Amino acid sequence: MRAMPNDKIPEMITVDELQRRFDIGRNLAYRLVRQKDFPSIKLGKEYRVFAEQLPAWLEKQKKCSK
């Protein structure tokens, strides 16, 4: 398997960082990362969130809630 160049690896944050950025609790953070449309991936036993995709996901949520 070939390694990805560093400039192609997307920035990912942990569930703890997601909690801090959005000021949400642990249960809500895990509910979000388990949603199919949320920009996250499970790596082993831990979830990671694609930080660069969060703004687009938030915009989509705003449109859906109107």
C-alpha positions in Angstrom: 0.0 0.0 0.0 1.3 3.4 -0.9 1.4 6.2 1.7 -0.6 9.4 1.0 1.3 12.6 0.7 0.8 14.9 3.7 -1.0 17.5 1.7 -3.7 15.0 0.7 -4.5 13.9 4.3 -7.6 15.7 5.5 -7.6 17.4 8.8 -9.5 15.3 11.3 -10.6 16.1 14.9 -11.5 13.8 17.8 -14.9 13.5 19.4 -13.5 15.5 22.4 -12.5 18.3 20.1 -16.0 18.2 18.4 -17.5 18.6 21.9 -15.3 21.7 22.6 -15.9 23.4 19.3 -19.6 23.0 19.5 -20.0 23.2 23.3 -22.0 19.9 23.3 -22.0 16.9 25.6 -20.4 13.6 25.0 -23.7 11.8 24.2 -24.7 14.3 21.5 -21.3 14.2 20.0 -21.4 10.4 19.7 -25.0 10.5 18.3 -23.7 12.9 15.6 -20.7 10.9 14.6 -22.8 7.8 14.2 -25.2 9.5 11.7 -24.7 8.4 8.1 -24.6 12.0 6.8 -22.2 13.3 9.4 -18.6 13.7 8.1 -16.9 11.2 10.3 -15.2 7.8 10.1 -14.5 5.1 12.6 -10.8 4.2 12.8 -10.4 1.1 15.0 -12.4 1.9 18.2 -12.3 5.7 17.8 -14.2 8.1 15.6 -12.6 11.0 13.7 -14.4 14.0 12.2 -13.4 15.6 8.9 -13.0 19.1 10.1 -13.0 20.6 6.6 -16.5 19.1 5.9 -18.1 20.5 9.0 -19.1 23.9 7.5 -20.9 22.2 4.6 -22.7 19.8 6.9 -23.8 22.7 9.1 -25.2 24.6 6.1 -27.1 21.5 5.0 -28.6 21.3 8.5 -29.7 24.9 8.4 -31.5 24.4 5.1 -33.2 21.3 6.4 -34.5 22.9 9.5 -36.3 25.7 7.7 
